Amino acid sequence: MVSTGHAQTTETTFAVPAGSLEDVLLGLSQQSGQAISADPQLLEKLRSPAIQGSLSLEQAIEHALRGSGLELRSNAAGITIVRGATQTSQQADPRLGVVVVTGNRGSEPRTVASSPSPIDVITAEKLRESGATSMRDALKRLIPSLNVQNAASFSHESIARPATLRGLSPSHTLVLVNGKRRHSGAMINASRESTLANSVDLDLIPLSAIERIEVLRDGASAQYGSDAIAGVINIVLKQQDHGGQAISKVGQRASGDGQQLYQSLNSGFSLPADGVFNLSLDARSNQSASIAERASGAFYGIDGVNSDPRDETVGRHVFGGGLPKIKQVNVAYNAELPIDDDLTFYSFSTISQRDGWIGANFRRPNATSNGSSNSANNVIELRPDGFTPYYRAKQLDYQLAAGFKGGSEEGWQWDASSTYSRDKLRHEQESLNVSLGPDSPTRFHLYDSRFDQWSNNLDFNRAFDVGLAKPLQFAYGFEHRYEHYRTEAGDPAGWAVGNYQIRGVPGVAGVQAATTVSDQQTADIDRDSFAGYLDLGLNPTEQLYIGLAARYESYRDDAGDSFSGKLSSRYEFAPQLAVRATLSNGFRAPSLSQTAHQQSSSANYTINAQTVLVTSSNIAVDSGLARALGAEGLKPEKSTNFSIGLVWQPTPATNLSIDAYQIRIRDRLVLTGFIRDSGNGSYESLLANYGYAPNTWVRFATNGLDTTTSGLDLVFDHSRNLGSAGDLKLGLALNLNTTRIDDVKESPAALVGSGNVLLDRTARSYFTSVYPKNKLILSADYNLGAFSLRAALTRYGKHTDVSSESHYYDVEYPAQWITDLELGWRFNEQLSVALGAQNLFDIDPPSKGYDLTSNPAGFPSTGSNPAYDPYGAYYYGSLTYNF
C-alpha cells in the first residue's frame, strides 16, 4: 500500500496532536522536514488521531490515514495520497510496518515488525478472500495457531463452535472490539472442552464492519486482565465517513446440500464537526449439510420377526447431525464525534439475532424392535413414521460501548468508557417424552440462559522525555467489571417421568436428545471485579526496547485476588534483524457458569439385567451434593508464559518471523467424569440425602490438572513485481504445538475406592490430542490487471478423536492437505466478481476404522470431528460493489 523514498526510513520523534487529517499531515511534514503532497479535496472532513513517538514518516502517515480509505504512493515530488487501496494493491511495499494497537498501551505507535510480541494482522480484504461467511471460519483458514473443532453434538455446540488459540481452551483467549473487552456468550461448552465454560462467539460480529483483526499470540493478562493466557484477538471496526461496499455471496457443497446465502452492506456517513458514523449489516442463511450413511435394518417391521413393505421404499438418510441450519442477522455501527480539538465522543455497538437448528438420531416407528433398553423412544400415535429430534437455539446478543477520549497540552492522552453487553438464549427441542405416552408434547422449552457484562474503563498514557534514546512511554488505568449469569427453567414436561410402556419396556423419560434445567437447577449468580494496571515502555538505546507491565485484579467471589506481570524486550541488531522475548504470568478467573450452571438429561440403561432410568446431571460446585463429594470452591487458572523470537527482513520484499513459546497452566478447570454407583451404597445414600433420584450420575467443575503447552510459530512472506506479468506474493505460516499433562489432582476423599475417576481418558484427550500438533498454510496471491488469484494449501497435522466408550471407537485423523482457491475479476473501480472453492479436491475424512455393517442410526462412516471441515468441497461465487 505504500512505496516511499529512502529518506523515509529515518525515524523522527513526532508530537502532533489529534485534529483534521490536513492539519496532522501538515504537522508531520513540518516536524520531519519532508514534503507531503495531497489533493485537499481528498482530505475534507477526515480526522486523524494524535501521532506521538519515534517513527519513520512512512509509519506516521500510515497511522494518520488509518480508517480514511486513503493510502500512500511515492512519486518524484515526494509522497502522494491516493484513494482506494484495491486500485493499487499490487504495488504494495512489503517494507511497510502495519501499525497495530493490540498489546501497546503507550502513545507511541508500533508496527507488526517492531512489536516485542508476535502479532498477526488480518485485513478486511483477506477475510473476504477466504470465502468464509463467518469470522470464525475465516480466521481458521488464515492463522495456523487458531483452530475450530467440529463439535459432534446435537445441541448449541454445533451452532456456536468456539475457536482456540495455541491448542488451549477457547476461554483462554481474550477478545476485544476496538480495544474494549467483548462479552462471553450464554452458551455453555459442556462436551468437547469438558469445562462448562462460556466463550466469546466470534460469529456475532458482522464481517462487513471489520477493518482488520489483530491477533496477539502472547500472554497479556498483565495488560488486559483475565482470560488473556493464550493471546488476544482485537477486532477493529471500520471508521470511514463516506462510500461503502455491498457483497452478495452464494455457495453450496459438492454433495448438493449445505447451501449458503450471504449478503452484507457497509456505508460511511459524515457527522457535524468532522464526525464519523459507519454502519454495517450482514445477513446469512445456511442450510444443513450431512455426511450420514443410509440407516440399516427395519423401520416398520421387526428384523428377523416380520417384514413390512414400507421398509423397501423408506428414506434412510435420517441422521440429523451435521452442519446446522442457521438464519442470522448482524448489525454494527462505529461512530466518533469531535467536541473540540482535545475532546472526542465515540461509540460503537453490535447486535445479532440468530436462529439455529440441529438434528439428532432418528427414532424409528417400530420403537422397541432392536431390543435395547433405550429403544422405547417413540409414540406411534404421535409419530407414526418415526421422527428426528431437532434442537433449536433462539439467540439475541448485543454490545454497546460509549466513551470520551482526549488530550491535554502537557501531552496526556486519556480514554473513559463504559460497555454493556448481553447474550440471551432460548433453548427449544422438537421431540417427545415417551414416558408420557400420547399426552407428550412435541415441542419443548428446555430452558433460558443469559449472560450480562458491564465494563467501565479509565485509561491514561503519556510520553516523557527522560534523556533516553526515545521518550518513556507511560500508561496506567483502572477497570470495574460486573457480570451476571442466570438460567430459567423450561417446561416441566421436559423432565417429567411418566409410566407409559411400549411392549413391556418403559418409555424413555424426559425430552429426548436434549438437556433441561428444572426449577431446582436454575442459576442466578453475579460478581464484581476491580483492577488497576501500570505499563512502561523505554528505550535505553536506539536498538533496545524494554516493556514492563503489572496488573492487580480483585474478584468479589471465590476467585479472589490476582497479580500479573509482564516483561517484554526487543533488540535490533540492524534495521533488518531483531530478536524479541517476553516473560509473563497470567490468570483466568472461573466463569460464573462453571460455578453455578446445572442441567440434566435422561436415558434408559440396562443395569443388572433390568431397564432403569438414568439421569446424567451437571451440578453446581457449591451445591450440597457436590460439597459432600469433595468439591471445593473454584480457583483461578494461573499461567506462566515465555516466548522468544526473531524478526528478519533480508530484502525489502521479504519478511520472516520465528517465535517459540511455552505456556504452563496450573489448576486448569475441567469437569469430573460422571460419578456413578459406588458399589458400597455410600453414593446412593448421598443421592437420597440431597433429594436426588436413584441412578443419578453427576459431575461438577474442579481445578483438576496442570499442563504445559510448547510450540513454535513461523511466518514468512515474499512479494515480487513481475513487471508486465503482474504481481505475486507468497506466504508460509506454520504452527507447531503440543500439550502435555503434568499433574492430575487427586480424587476427593469421597471418591477414593468408589471406582470413579476424576478425569477419564476422553477428558484427558481434550487437552492433549484433539487438536493438530502442527498446521501449515502455504498461500499465493497473484494480480494481473483486473485479474486476481488466491490459492491456499493447508496441512492439518495428525490428531485423534477419543471415544467415551472404548479405544475401539477412537478415530485417528492422519495429516491431511486441504486446498482453497479463489479467482477474481474487477470490471471497474466499483464492481468485481469472484469464484472460489474451499476444499477444492473434495477431500473426505478417513473412515472410522470400526465395523459399521450394522448402522441403524445411519451414522457417518467417516470421522466427523477433524480439525478441517468434514463435509467435502464447498463452491461459491461472490459479487462486490464499492460505492
ROKE-488981 format. One record per residue (C-alpha): x, y, z; residue in one letter. Coordinates in steps of 0.1 Angstrom, whole numbers. Example, Ala and Ser with C-alpha at 12.3 -4.5 7.8 and 13.67 -1.06 7.14 Angstrom:
R      X      Y      Z  type
R    123    -45     78     A
R    137    -11     71     S
This chain:
R      X      Y      Z  type
R      0      0      0     M
R     30     23      4     V
R     60     30    -17     S
R     83     58     -4     T
R    117     72     -9     G
R    148     62     11     H
R    146     93     33     A
R    115     79     50     Q
R    134     51     67     T
R    148     77     91     T
R    129     79    123     E
R    116    112    137     T
R    102    119    172     T
R     67    132    164     F
R     44    152    187     A
R     14    160    165     V
R    -20    165    183     P
R    -52    150    171     A
R    -71    171    146     G
R    -82    173    110     S
R    -62    150     87     L
R    -50    180     67     E
R    -36    196     99     D
R    -20    164    111     V
R     -2    158     77     L
R     10    194     77     L
R     24    188    112     G
R     41    156    101     L
R     57    174     72     S
R     69    203     93     Q
R     84    180    120     Q
R    100    157     96     S
R    112    183     71     G
R     99    162     42     Q
R     73    171     16     A
R     38    156     17     I
R     16    164    -12     S
R    -21    157    -13     A
R    -53    168    -30     D
R    -72    189     -4     P
R   -105    175    -17     Q
R    -95    140     -6     L
R    -88    153     29     L
R   -121    171     35     E
R   -140    161     67     K
R   -113    135     76     L
R    -97    134    110     R
R    -66    118    125     S
R    -55    106    159     P
R    -25    121    176     A
R      8    110    163     I
R     35    107    190     Q
R     67     88    194     G
R     97     78    172     S
R     86     66    138     L
R     96     68    102     S
R     75     93     82     L
R     60     63     63     E
R     47     47     95     Q
R     35     81    109     A
R     14     88     78     I
R      0     52     77     E
R    -12     57    113     H
R    -28     91    104     A
R    -46     76     74     L
R    -60     46     92     R
R    -97     42     85     G
R    -97     71     60     S
R    -99     49     28     G
R    -66     66     16     L
R    -31     52     11     E
R      4     63      1     L
R     24     61    -30     R
R     57     78    -39     S
R     64    100    -69     N
R     93    122    -80     A
R     80    151    -59     A
R     75    132    -26     G
R     45    114    -12     I
R     11    115    -28     T
R    -20    104    -11     I
R    -43     84    -34     V
R    -78     69    -30     R
R    -87     32    -28     G
R    -63      5    -17     A
R    -79    -20    -40     T
R    -68      1    -70     Q
R    -31     -2    -63     T
R    -28    -32    -40     S
R     -4    -49    -65     Q
R     21    -21    -58     Q
R     22    -28    -21     A
R     56    -23     -5     D
R     63    -51     20     P
R     86    -28     39     R
R     56    -11     54     L
R     52    -20     91     G
R     14    -22     97     V
R      7      0    128     V
R    -11    -20    155     V
R    -27    -11    188     V
R    -31    -45    205     T
R     -5    -51    232     G
R      6    -15    232     N
R     -7      8    259     R
R     17     36    252     G
R     12     66    230     S
R     40     56    205     E
R     25     37    175     P
R     41      3    170     R
R     43    -18    139     T
R     39    -56    135     V
R     77    -58    129     A
R     86    -35    159     S
R     63    -52    184     S
R     80    -72    212     P
R     53    -98    209     S
R     41   -117    178     P
R     10   -102    161     I
R    -10   -113    131     D
R    -29    -87    112     V
R    -59    -99     91     I
R    -73    -72     68     T
R   -109    -70     56     A
R    -97    -80     21     E
R    -82   -112     35     K
R   -114   -120     53     L
R   -133   -116     21     R
R   -109   -137      0     E
R   -111   -166     25     S
R   -145   -173     11     G
R   -159   -177     46     A
R   -192   -161     57     T
R   -182   -161     94     S
R   -153   -147    112     M
R   -146   -180    130     R
R   -141   -199     98     D
R   -122   -172     81     A
R    -96   -170    109     L
R    -92   -208    109     K
R    -81   -206     72     R
R    -57   -177     78     L
R    -40   -183    111     I
R    -22   -216    117     P
R    -23   -214    155     S
R    -61   -209    155     L
R    -83   -240    153     N
R   -121   -246    153     V
R   -132   -281    163     Q
R   -163   -296    147     N
R   -185   -304    176     A
R   -202   -339    174     A
R   -232   -329    195     S
R   -269   -323    189     F
R   -270   -290    207     S
R   -258   -254    206     H
R   -222   -266    205     E
R   -227   -274    168     S
R   -242   -240    162     I
R   -216   -219    181     A
R   -183   -237    177     R
R   -156   -219    197     P
R   -122   -210    184     A
R    -90   -220    202     T
R    -55   -204    201     L
R    -24   -225    205     R
R    -44   -256    215     G
R    -57   -241    247     L
R    -93   -237    258     S
R   -115   -212    239     P
R   -119   -193    272     S
R    -81   -188    274     H
R    -83   -162    245     T
R    -94   -127    253     L
R   -115   -110    226     V
R   -116    -72    223     L
R   -136    -49    200     V
R   -119    -16    194     N
R    -98    -24    224     G
R   -128    -30    247     K
R   -135    -64    263     R
R   -160    -84    244     R
R   -185   -104    265     H
R   -188   -142    266     S
R   -218   -159    253     G
R   -246   -176    273     A
R   -240   -209    255     M
R   -222   -235    277     I
R   -195   -257    264     N
R   -202   -290    282     A
R   -188   -317    260     S
R   -158   -311    236     R
R   -138   -290    260     E
R   -153   -306    291     S
R   -152   -273    311     T
R   -187   -258    313     L
R   -171   -225    302     A
R   -188   -200    281     N
R   -165   -184    255     S
R   -168   -154    231     V
R   -188   -162    199     D
R   -169   -145    171     L
R   -197   -151    146     D
R   -219   -125    162     L
R   -198    -96    148     I
R   -206    -87    111     P
R   -177    -93     88     L
R   -187    -61     68     S
R   -179    -40     99     A
R   -143    -51    103     I
R   -114    -30     91     E
R    -88    -55    104     R
R    -83    -81    131     I
R    -51    -81    153     E
R    -42   -114    169     V
R    -17   -111    196     L
R     -1   -145    201     R
R     13   -140    236     D
R      1   -139    272     G
R    -13   -105    281     A
R    -31   -107    314     S
R     -9    -80    328     A
R    -22    -56    302     Q
R    -58    -67    298     Y
R    -67    -89    327     G
R    -84   -123    330     S
R    -86   -148    300     D
R    -56   -135    280     A
R    -35   -166    286     I
R    -31   -179    250     A
R    -34   -144    235     G
R    -57   -116    224     V
R    -80   -111    194     I
R    -87    -74    188     N
R   -114    -66    162     I
R   -110    -31    149     V
R   -142    -17    133     L
R   -143      4    101     K
R   -144     42    105     Q
R   -148     56     70     Q
R   -173     85     68     D
R   -180     81     31     H
R   -186     54      5     G
R   -192     18     12     G
R   -194    -17      0     Q
R   -221    -43     -8     A
R   -213    -80    -11     I
R   -235   -109    -22     S
R   -222   -144    -19     K
R   -238   -178    -26     V
R   -225   -213    -25     G
R   -232   -250    -18     Q
R   -214   -283    -11     R
R   -203   -306    -39     A
R   -228   -331    -24     S
R   -257   -307    -33     G
R   -266   -297      3     D
R   -253   -270     27     G
R   -264   -241      6     Q
R   -253   -207     19     Q
R   -265   -172     11     L
R   -246   -142     25     Y
R   -254   -105     20     Q
R   -236    -76     35     S
R   -237    -38     34     L
R   -213    -12     48     N
R   -216     25     45     S
R   -200     55     60     G
R   -217     88     68     F
R   -202    122     79     S
R   -214    139    111     L
R   -211    175    121     P
R   -177    188    132     A
R   -159    162    110     D
R   -176    133    129     G
R   -180     98    115     V
R   -208     72    116     F
R   -201     39     99     N
R   -229     13     96     L
R   -227    -24     87     S
R   -253    -51     81     L
R   -247    -88     75     D
R   -274   -114     68     A
R   -268   -151     62     R
R   -289   -182     57     S
R   -271   -216     59     N
R   -289   -248     51     Q
R   -279   -280     69     S
R   -253   -305     55     A
R   -247   -341     64     S
R   -223   -369     56     I
R   -246   -395     71     A
R   -250   -430     56     E
R   -281   -450     49     R
R   -296   -464     81     A
R   -297   -502     81     S
R   -324   -525     95     G
R   -362   -524     96     A
R   -381   -492    102     F
R   -417   -506    103     Y
R   -412   -543    106     G
R   -391   -561    131     I
R   -358   -577    119     D
R   -359   -615    120     G
R   -396   -615    131     V
R   -418   -599    104     N
R   -414   -577     74     S
R   -432   -546     62     D
R   -433   -535     26     P
R   -428   -499     35     R
R   -392   -508     45     D
R   -384   -512      8     E
R   -391   -476     -1     T
R   -385   -457     31     V
R   -359   -429     30     G
R   -328   -440     50     R
R   -307   -408     53     H
R   -323   -399     86     V
R   -294   -389    109     F
R   -300   -353    118     G
R   -264   -344    129     G
R   -240   -324    107     G
R   -238   -287     98     L
R   -267   -269    114     P
R   -293   -248     97     K
R   -288   -211    106     I
R   -305   -179     99     K
R   -287   -148    113     Q
R   -286   -111    111     V
R   -257    -90    125     N
R   -257    -52    127     V
R   -229    -29    139     A
R   -221      8    140     Y
R   -189     27    148     N
R   -190     65    155     A
R   -169     94    165     E
R   -179    130    171     L
R   -152    156    180     P
R   -164    181    206     I
R   -132    202    201     D
R    -96    196    193     D
R    -89    180    227     D
R   -122    161    233     L
R   -140    134    212     T
R   -171    114    219     F
R   -171     78    205     Y
R   -195     49    205     S
R   -199     15    188     F
R   -223    -13    190     S
R   -231    -47    176     T
R   -265    -65    178     I
R   -272   -100    165     S
R   -302   -123    161     Q
R   -297   -159    153     R
R   -319   -190    149     D
R   -301   -223    147     G
R   -314   -259    142     W
R   -295   -292    145     I
R   -309   -327    145     G
R   -301   -359    164     A
R   -306   -396    159     N
R   -337   -408    141     F
R   -364   -425    163     R
R   -379   -454    143     R
R   -416   -461    141     P
R   -411   -497    153     N
R   -398   -484    187     A
R   -385   -514    206     T
R   -376   -536    176     S
R   -339   -537    184     N
R   -345   -549    219     G
R   -323   -523    236     S
R   -333   -507    268     S
R   -332   -472    252     N
R   -352   -481    221     S
R   -387   -474    236     A
R   -383   -440    222     N
R   -414   -433    200     N
R   -451   -429    205     V
R   -467   -443    173     I
R   -499   -423    179     E
R   -479   -391    177     L
R   -451   -400    152     R
R   -464   -430    131     P
R   -434   -427    107     D
R   -408   -420    134     G
R   -391   -387    140     F
R   -357   -369    143     T
R   -354   -347    174     P
R   -343   -312    165     Y
R   -327   -287    188     Y
R   -334   -250    182     R
R   -314   -221    197     A
R   -330   -186    195     K
R   -304   -160    204     Q
R   -303   -123    209     L
R   -269   -107    215     D
R   -257    -71    218     Y
R   -228    -49    229     Q
R   -230    -11    234     L
R   -199     10    242     A
R   -196     47    246     A
R   -169     70    259     G
R   -149    102    257     F
R   -112    105    248     K
R    -89    134    246     G
R    -56    150    254     G
R    -40    179    273     S
R    -14    205    264     E
R     10    186    287     E
R      8    155    264     G
R    -15    133    283     W
R    -39    111    264     Q
R    -69     97    282     W
R    -99     75    275     D
R   -130     70    297     A
R   -156     44    285     S
R   -185     22    296     S
R   -195    -10    278     T
R   -227    -30    284     Y
R   -233    -64    268     S
R   -259    -92    270     R
R   -263   -126    254     D
R   -297   -143    258     K
R   -307   -177    246     L
R   -339   -197    244     R
R   -333   -234    241     H
R   -361   -255    225     E
R   -365   -290    213     Q
R   -388   -308    188     E
R   -390   -342    204     S
R   -411   -365    227     L
R   -412   -375    263     N
R   -422   -411    256     V
R   -429   -419    293     S
R   -459   -395    290     L
R   -473   -415    260     G
R   -498   -399    237     P
R   -501   -370    262     D
R   -464   -359    255     S
R   -459   -325    240     P
R   -440   -325    206     T
R   -422   -292    212     R
R   -404   -283    245     F
R   -390   -252    260     H
R   -358   -266    276     L
R   -345   -235    294     Y
R   -333   -200    290     D
R   -298   -187    297     S
R   -284   -152    299     R
R   -251   -135    305     F
R   -247    -98    312     D
R   -214    -79    314     Q
R   -208    -42    322     W
R   -173    -29    320     S
R   -160      6    329     N
R   -125     17    320     N
R   -104     48    326     L
R    -70     48    308     D
R    -42     74    306     F
R     -9     75    287     N
R     19    100    280     R
R     54    101    266     A
R     81    116    289     F
R    115    128    277     D
R    138    113    304     V
R    170    116    285     G
R    169     81    269     L
R    172     73    233     A
R    134     76    229     K
R    107     91    252     P
R     95     69    281     L
R     60     55    273     Q
R     39     56    305     F
R      4     43    308     A
R    -19     34    337     Y
R    -56     27    342     G
R    -85     12    361     F
R   -113    -12    353     E
R   -145    -22    370     H
R   -165    -51    356     R
R   -199    -66    367     Y
R   -210   -100    354     E
R   -243   -117    359     H
R   -253   -153    347     Y
R   -287   -168    351     R
R   -308   -196    338     T
R   -346   -200    339     E
R   -364   -234    340     A
R   -381   -248    310     G
R   -413   -268    306     D
R   -419   -294    334     P
R   -428   -320    307     A
R   -392   -319    297     G
R   -380   -337    328     W
R   -412   -354    339     A
R   -412   -392    345     V
R   -444   -409    334     G
R   -454   -446    334     N
R   -461   -453    297     Y
R   -447   -485    283     Q
R   -441   -500    249     I
R   -444   -538    246     R
R   -435   -540    283     G
R   -405   -517    281     V
R   -407   -484    300     P
R   -408   -454    276     G
R   -378   -432    278     V
R   -384   -404    303     A
R   -376   -368    297     G
R   -373   -350    264     V
R   -351   -370    241     Q
R   -317   -358    228     A
R   -317   -327    250     A
R   -306   -313    283     T
R   -331   -295    306     T
R   -330   -271    335     V
R   -356   -278    362     S
R   -369   -254    388     D
R   -344   -269    413     Q
R   -315   -264    389     Q
R   -318   -227    380     T
R   -288   -204    385     A
R   -287   -168    394     D
R   -252   -156    402     I
R   -233   -123    398     D
R   -200   -107    408     R
R   -179    -75    407     D
R   -142    -72    399     S
R   -119    -43    402     F
R    -85    -38    385     A
R    -56    -14    381     G
R    -26    -16    358     Y
R      7      1    350     L
R     25     -1    317     D
R     60     12    309     L
R     80     12    277     G
R    115     25    274     L
R    144     25    250     N
R    178     27    269     P
R    194     27    235     T
R    182     31    199     E
R    184     -6    194     Q
R    169    -19    227     L
R    133    -17    239     Y
R    121    -29    273     I
R     85    -31    283     G
R     71    -36    319     L
R     35    -42    328     A
R     18    -51    360     A
R    -19    -55    369     R
R    -38    -62    401     Y
R    -73    -76    399     E
R    -97    -84    427     S
R   -129   -105    423     Y
R   -157   -104    449     R
R   -161   -142    450     D
R   -140   -173    454     D
R   -117   -162    425     A
R   -101   -137    450     G
R    -72   -115    441     D
R    -46   -120    413     S
R    -14   -102    404     F
R      0   -104    369     S
R     33    -91    355     G
R     50    -90    321     K
R     85    -82    309     L
R     90    -78    272     S
R    120    -68    252     S
R    132    -63    216     R
R    168    -58    204     Y
R    175    -46    169     E
R    209    -58    156     F
R    203    -40    123     A
R    173    -23    106     P
R    167    -57     90     Q
R    172    -80    120     L
R    159    -81    156     A
R    152   -105    184     V
R    123   -103    209     R
R    113   -121    241     A
R     86   -119    267     T
R     81   -134    302     L
R     48   -131    319     S
R     24   -147    343     N
R    -14   -146    338     G
R    -47   -159    351     F
R    -82   -168    342     R
R   -110   -164    367     A
R   -136   -192    368     P
R   -166   -182    348     S
R   -199   -179    366     L
R   -213   -207    345     S
R   -186   -230    357     Q
R   -195   -223    393     T
R   -233   -224    390     A
R   -247   -239    358     H
R   -268   -271    362     Q
R   -285   -292    337     Q
R   -297   -328    332     S
R   -306   -354    305     S
R   -322   -388    308     S
R   -319   -422    291     A
R   -328   -458    298     N
R   -299   -482    306     Y
R   -297   -519    313     T
R   -282   -524    347     I
R   -282   -558    363     N
R   -305   -572    336     A
R   -331   -545    343     Q
R   -342   -514    324     T
R   -337   -484    346     V
R   -339   -447    340     L
R   -305   -429    344     V
R   -303   -391    348     T
R   -270   -375    339     S
R   -265   -341    356     S
R   -240   -313    358     N
R   -243   -299    393     I
R   -231   -266    408     A
R   -198   -268    426     V
R   -213   -252    457     D
R   -243   -275    459     S
R   -247   -297    489     G
R   -242   -329    470     L
R   -210   -316    452     A
R   -195   -305    485     R
R   -203   -339    500     A
R   -185   -355    471     L
R   -154   -334    478     G
R   -159   -304    456     A
R   -141   -272    466     E
R   -145   -235    456     G
R   -130   -229    421     L
R    -97   -211    420     K
R    -83   -191    391     P
R    -63   -209    365     E
R    -27   -194    366     K
R     -2   -194    338     S
R     35   -187    332     T
R     43   -177    296     N
R     77   -174    280     F
R     84   -166    243     S
R    115   -158    223     I
R    116   -149    186     G
R    134   -134    157     L
R    123   -109    131     V
R    143   -107     99     W
R    138    -87     67     Q
R    166    -99     44     P
R    153    -79     15     T
R    127    -51     12     P
R    103    -77     -3     A
R    109   -105     22     T
R     98   -109     58     N
R    104   -137     83     L
R     95   -141    119     S
R    100   -172    142     I
R     87   -173    177     D
R     90   -202    202     A
R     68   -203    233     Y
R     60   -223    264     Q
R     28   -219    285     I
R     24   -236    318     R
R    -10   -236    333     I
R    -18   -246    369     R
R    -52   -256    383     D
R    -69   -259    349     R
R   -106   -261    352     L
R   -123   -293    340     V
R   -154   -313    345     L
R   -151   -345    365     T
R   -161   -378    349     G
R   -196   -388    357     F
R   -198   -402    393     I
R   -219   -433    394     R
R   -227   -463    415     D
R   -201   -466    443     S
R   -206   -503    448     G
R   -208   -499    486     N
R   -240   -479    489     G
R   -223   -446    501     S
R   -231   -427    469     Y
R   -267   -439    468     E
R   -271   -427    503     S
R   -258   -392    494     L
R   -283   -391    465     L
R   -311   -398    489     A
R   -299   -373    515     N
R   -298   -345    490     Y
R   -331   -353    472     G
R   -318   -368    440     Y
R   -335   -398    423     A
R   -317   -432    423     P
R   -294   -439    394     N
R   -284   -402    390     T
R   -249   -397    376     W
R   -234   -363    384     V
R   -203   -343    376     R
R   -190   -309    385     F
R   -162   -284    377     A
R   -129   -287    395     T
R    -94   -274    393     N
R    -82   -308    380     G
R    -48   -307    363     L
R    -17   -288    354     D
R     -4   -287    318     T
R     25   -274    297     T
R     20   -262    261     T
R     51   -257    239     S
R     53   -246    204     G
R     67   -226    176     L
R     52   -201    151     D
R     68   -193    118     L
R     56   -166     94     V
R     72   -159     60     F
R     61   -138     31     D
R     78   -126     -1     H
R     64   -101    -27     S
R     76    -97    -62     R
R     67    -73    -90     N
R     68    -93   -122     L
R     66    -63   -145     G
R     41    -67   -173     S
R     33   -102   -159     A
R     17    -88   -127     G
R     25    -91    -90     D
R     30   -121    -68     L
R     30   -126    -31     K
R     39   -159    -15     L
R     33   -168     21     G
R     41   -196     46     L
R     27   -198     81     A
R     34   -227    104     L
R     24   -236    139     N
R     39   -265    159     L
R     21   -271    192     N
R     19   -299    218     T
R      4   -301    253     T
R     13   -325    280     R
R     -4   -332    313     I
R     20   -325    341     D
R     -2   -334    370     D
R    -38   -347    377     V
R    -52   -337    410     K
R    -60   -364    435     E
R    -96   -376    436     S
R   -116   -362    465     P
R   -117   -385    495     A
R   -154   -392    489     A
R   -145   -408    456     L
R   -115   -429    466     V
R   -123   -466    464     G
R   -156   -460    446     S
R   -142   -468    411     G
R   -149   -433    399     N
R   -120   -413    384     V
R   -116   -375    383     L
R   -106   -374    346     L
R   -113   -403    322     D
R    -94   -409    290     R
R   -118   -389    269     T
R   -115   -358    292     A
R    -77   -361    291     R
R    -77   -362    253     S
R    -94   -328    251     Y
R    -61   -313    263     F
R    -36   -334    245     T
R    -48   -349    212     S
R    -80   -334    199     V
R    -62   -306    180     Y
R    -34   -310    154     P
R      1   -308    167     K
R     11   -289    136     N
R     -7   -268    110     K
R      9   -253     78     L
R     -6   -228     55     I
R     10   -221     21     L
R     -5   -192      2     S
R     -1   -174    -31     A
R    -17   -141    -42     D
R    -14   -131    -79     Y
R    -26   -100    -96     N
R    -25    -91   -132     L
R    -46    -60   -142     G
R    -82    -68   -135     A
R    -75   -105   -128     F
R    -66   -119    -93     S
R    -60   -154    -80     L
R    -56   -166    -44     R
R    -46   -201    -36     A
R    -40   -216     -1     A
R    -28   -251      7     L
R    -33   -261     44     T
R    -18   -291     60     R
R    -36   -302     92     Y
R    -14   -325    114     G
R    -24   -358    129     K
R    -50   -357    157     H
R    -73   -381    175     T
R   -110   -381    184     D
R   -111   -402    216     V
R   -144   -421    222     S
R   -160   -421    256     S
R   -168   -458    252     E
R   -135   -476    244     S
R   -104   -475    223     H
R   -123   -494    196     Y
R   -143   -464    187     Y
R   -114   -439    186     D
R   -109   -422    152     V
R    -74   -413    141     E
R    -71   -384    116     Y
R    -38   -386     97     P
R    -22   -355     83     A
R    -42   -340     55     Q
R    -38   -313     28     W
R    -68   -291     20     I
R    -67   -267    -10     T
R    -87   -234    -12     D
R    -88   -214    -44     L
R   -104   -181    -55     E
R   -104   -164    -89     L
R   -114   -127    -92     G
R   -121   -102   -119     W
R   -126    -65   -114     R
R   -148    -49   -141     F
R   -141    -14   -129     N
R   -134      5    -97     E
R   -168     -3    -83     Q
R   -177    -38    -95     L
R   -159    -71    -91     S
R   -167   -108    -90     V
R   -151   -139    -76     A
R   -155   -177    -79     L
R   -139   -199    -53     G
R   -137   -233    -37     A
R   -129   -245     -2     Q
R   -115   -280     -1     N
R   -113   -278    -39     L
R   -105   -315    -43     F
R   -133   -327    -21     D
R   -111   -344      5     I
R   -131   -366     29     D
R   -120   -376     65     P
R   -108   -412     69     P
R   -132   -440     77     S
R   -138   -446    114     K
R   -119   -479    113     G
R   -146   -500    130     Y
R   -174   -521    117     D
R   -205   -502    106     L
R   -221   -530     87     T
R   -250   -527    111     S
R   -257   -490    112     N
R   -293   -485    124     P
R   -288   -448    132     A
R   -272   -440     98     G
R   -241   -425    114     F
R   -213   -412     90     P
R   -188   -439     81     S
R   -161   -413     81     T
R   -148   -393    111     G
R   -170   -363    118     S
R   -147   -343    141     N
R   -115   -335    122     P
R    -98   -301    126     A
R   -108   -294     89     Y
R   -143   -293     75     D
R   -155   -329     71     P
R   -183   -321     47     Y
R   -164   -321     14     G
R   -159   -294    -12     A
R   -178   -261    -10     Y
R   -181   -239    -41     Y
R   -191   -203    -41     Y
R   -194   -171    -61     G
R   -195   -135    -49     S
R   -203   -101    -63     L
R   -188    -70    -47     T
R   -198    -34    -54     Y
R   -179     -4    -40     N
R   -195     30    -39     F
